[in-house]
Amino acid sequence: MIGRPGRDIPRERALDHIADYTILCDWSARDLQLRELPLGAGPAKSMDGAITLGPLLVTPDEIESRRSGKGFALVMTAALNGKHVSEGRWDSIDWDFADMIAYTSRGTELRPCDVIGSGTVPTGCLFEHYATSPETFTGWLQPGDEVRLSIEGLGQTAGASWPDRTSSRSAPGSEPDPAHNPQHKGAQHHDNDNHRCRRHRRFRTDLSRERHRLGALLRPPRSHEAQVPPRQGGAA
């Protein structure tokens, strides 16, 4: 969470703008997301209640002794209905918060209480589970499923998924495949193997493309001059 406002913040001063750290749970509507990914603009649609924050706001000095690498030597875990599904460490992050603040503040004013999310720890989202191991994938979230996230020093947060009341959301071919969810009412377990392989390749391609796109966006340029050609006059 941002505490000090700023714009075009250099990386070496970015951490001075952080007021607190907390846990962020990003609830993703994969049916909407998969319809928007082909547009090439990345996921954009969000909904009320799509993010859970908390339960604590922890100031940087409280965990400074655990600083390591690009983050902190703190274990991060996720559980679904009490079953452990993900575990990693904060210091395994690809881009640290200094990178993220320097990038997001380019041409943009960051204000106190703005929240910047870092993304998930590896295996921290069900989409990744499905894309990498569809044969062992246990299914998408169902109404009432409890998701519990925990980070050492930051506490833990829990929330439950809710029923879909927007029947117009889904479009044929865009929604997650219920056949891979053994708990889904009426699920069919005799999917054609070729159909499953095609869906697997599509999900893997989407995941790889989105990671590559975000990686290119977040990677700081080596020099401003190398990225922006000199003006030759005229209006843009």
C-alpha positions in Angstrom: 0.0 0.0 0.0 1.3 3.4 -1.0 2.0 5.9 1.8 3.9 8.7 0.1 2.5 10.2 -3.2 4.8 10.3 -6.3 5.1 10.3 -10.0 7.9 8.9 -12.2 9.5 7.4 -9.1 13.0 6.1 -9.6 13.6 2.5 -8.6 16.2 3.4 -6.0 13.7 5.5 -4.1 10.6 3.4 -4.7 10.6 1.6 -1.4 10.3 4.9 0.5 6.8 5.2 -0.9 5.5 2.0 0.7 3.4 2.5 3.9 2.3 -1.1 4.5 2.2 -4.7 3.2 -0.9 -6.9 3.3 -2.4 -10.0 1.7 -4.4 -9.5 -1.5 -6.7 -12.3 -2.9 -7.6 -11.7 -6.5 -10.8 -13.5 -7.4 -10.7 -14.2 -11.1 -13.7 -14.9 -13.4 -12.0 -17.2 -15.9 -15.0 -17.3 -18.3 -14.8 -13.5 -18.7 -11.0 -13.5 -18.8 -10.8 -16.1 -21.6 -13.1 -14.1 -23.8 -11.0 -11.0 -23.3 -7.5 -12.5 -23.7 -7.8 -12.9 -27.5 -8.2 -9.1 -27.8 -4.5 -8.8 -26.9 -5.1 -6.1 -24.2 -5.0 -8.5 -21.2 -7.7 -9.1 -18.6 -9.6 -5.9 -18.0 -13.1 -6.6 -16.6 -13.5 -6.6 -12.9 -16.4 -6.8 -10.4 -17.4 -5.6 -7.0 -15.8 -7.8 -4.4 -13.3 -9.2 -6.8 -10.4 -8.5 -4.3 -10.0 -9.4 -0.7 -7.5 -7.4 1.4 -6.1 -8.0 4.9 -6.4 -8.8 7.6 -3.3 -6.7 8.7 -1.4 -3.7 7.5 2.2 -4.4 8.3 4.8 -1.6 8.1 8.1 -2.4 6.4 10.1 -2.1 9.6 8.2 -4.9 11.2 9.5 -7.5 8.7 12.8 -5.8 7.7 14.8 -8.4 9.6 13.5 -11.1 7.1 14.5 -9.2 4.0 16.0 -11.5 1.4 16.8 -11.3 -2.3 14.0 -9.4 -4.0 11.6 -9.7 -1.1 11.4 -11.3 2.3 12.2 -14.8 3.5 8.5 -15.4 4.4 6.5 -18.5 3.5 3.3 -18.0 1.5 0.6 -20.7 1.4 -2.9 -21.2 -0.1 -5.5 -23.8 0.9 -8.8 -24.7 -0.7 -11.5 -26.1 1.7 -8.7 -26.9 4.1 -6.5 -28.7 1.5 -3.0 -27.3 1.0 -2.7 -26.4 -2.7 0.2 -23.9 -3.0 3.4 -22.9 -1.1 6.2 -20.6 -2.0 8.4 -17.8 -0.6 8.1 -14.1 -1.1 11.8 -13.8 -2.0 11.3 -16.0 -5.1 9.5 -13.1 -6.8 10.6 -12.1 -10.3 10.1 -8.3 -10.0 10.2 -6.7 -6.6 8.0 -3.9 -5.4 10.6 -1.3 -6.3 10.4 -2.5 -9.9 6.6 -2.4 -9.8 6.4 1.0 -8.2 8.9 2.5 -10.7 6.9 1.0 -13.6 3.3 1.9 -12.4 4.4 5.5 -11.6 5.6 6.2 -15.1 3.4 9.1 -16.2 0.9 8.2 -13.4 0.4 9.8 -10.0 0.5 7.2 -7.1 -1.5 8.4 -4.1 -1.7 7.3 -0.5 -3.8 4.1 0.0 -3.3 3.0 -3.6 -2.7 -0.8 -3.6 -0.3 -2.6 -5.9 -0.6 -6.3 -6.2 2.5 -8.5 -6.9 0.8 -11.5 -8.5 0.7 -15.0 -7.2 3.3 -17.3 -5.8 4.0 -20.2 -8.3 1.0 -22.6 -8.3 -1.0 -19.9 -6.5 -3.9 -19.9 -8.9 -6.2 -22.7 -10.2 -5.7 -21.6 -13.8 -2.0 -22.5 -13.5 -2.9 -25.9 -12.0 -5.2 -26.6 -14.9 -2.7 -25.4 -17.6 0.3 -27.3 -16.2 -1.3 -30.6 -14.9 -4.8 -31.0 -16.4 -4.8 -34.7 -15.6 -4.6 -34.1 -11.8 -6.7 -30.9 -11.8 -9.4 -31.2 -9.2 -11.8 -28.5 -10.5 -12.7 -24.8 -10.5 -14.1 -23.0 -7.5 -17.7 -23.9 -6.6 -20.1 -21.7 -4.6 -19.2 -21.9 -1.0 -15.7 -23.1 -1.5 -13.3 -21.5 1.1 -10.0 -20.1 0.0 -7.4 -19.3 2.7 -4.2 -17.4 2.1 -1.4 -17.1 4.6 1.9 -15.2 4.7 4.3 -15.3 7.6 4.2 -12.0 9.5 1.2 -10.8 7.6 -1.5 -13.2 9.0 -4.1 -15.0 7.0 -7.2 -14.2 5.1 -10.1 -16.4 4.1 -13.1 -16.0 1.8 -15.7 -18.0 0.1 -16.8 -18.0 -3.5 -20.3 -17.0 -4.3 -23.0 -18.2 -6.8 -23.0 -16.7 -10.3 -26.1 -14.5 -10.6 -25.1 -13.2 -14.1 -26.3 -15.9 -16.4 -25.4 -13.7 -19.4 -21.7 -13.9 -18.5 -20.8 -17.1 -20.2 -20.5 -17.7 -23.9 -20.1 -21.1 -25.6 -16.5 -22.2 -25.6 -15.4 -19.4 -23.2 -16.3 -20.9 -19.8 -14.0 -23.3 -17.8 -14.7 -26.9 -18.7 -16.9 -28.5 -16.1 -15.9 -31.9 -17.2 -12.7 -31.5 -15.4 -14.5 -30.9 -12.1 -15.6 -34.1 -10.5 -17.8 -32.2 -8.1 -19.7 -30.3 -10.8 -23.3 -31.5 -11.0 -23.8 -33.4 -14.2 -20.1 -33.5 -15.1 -19.2 -35.7 -18.0 -16.1 -37.8 -17.5 -15.9 -39.3 -21.0 -14.4 -36.3 -22.7 -12.7 -37.1 -26.0 -8.9 -37.2 -25.4 -8.3 -35.1 -28.5 -10.7 -32.4 -27.3 -9.0 -32.3 -23.9 -5.6 -32.0 -25.5 -6.7 -29.1 -27.7 -8.1 -27.3 -24.6 -4.9 -28.0 -22.7 -2.8 -26.5 -25.5 -5.0 -23.4 -25.7 -4.8 -22.8 -21.9 -1.0 -23.3 -21.9 -0.6 -20.9 -24.9 -2.8 -18.3 -23.3 -0.9 -18.6 -20.0 2.5 -18.4 -21.8 1.5 -15.4 -23.9 0.2 -13.5 -21.0 3.3 -14.1 -18.9 5.5 -13.0 -21.8 3.4 -9.9 -22.3 3.5 -8.9 -18.7 7.2 -9.7 -18.4 8.0 -7.4 -21.3 5.9 -4.6 -19.8 7.4 -4.9 -16.3 11.0 -5.2 -17.3 12.6 -1.8 -16.7 14.3 -0.3 -19.8 18.1 -0.1 -19.7 18.0 3.5 -20.6 15.3 6.0 -21.4 17.2 7.2 -24.5 17.3 3.7 -25.9 13.6 3.3 -25.6 12.3 6.7 -26.9 13.6 8.0 -30.3 14.4 11.7 -30.5 11.6 14.0 -31.6 11.7 15.1 -35.2 9.1 17.8 -34.9 5.3 17.7 -35.5 2.5 16.6 -33.3 1.9 13.1 -32.0 
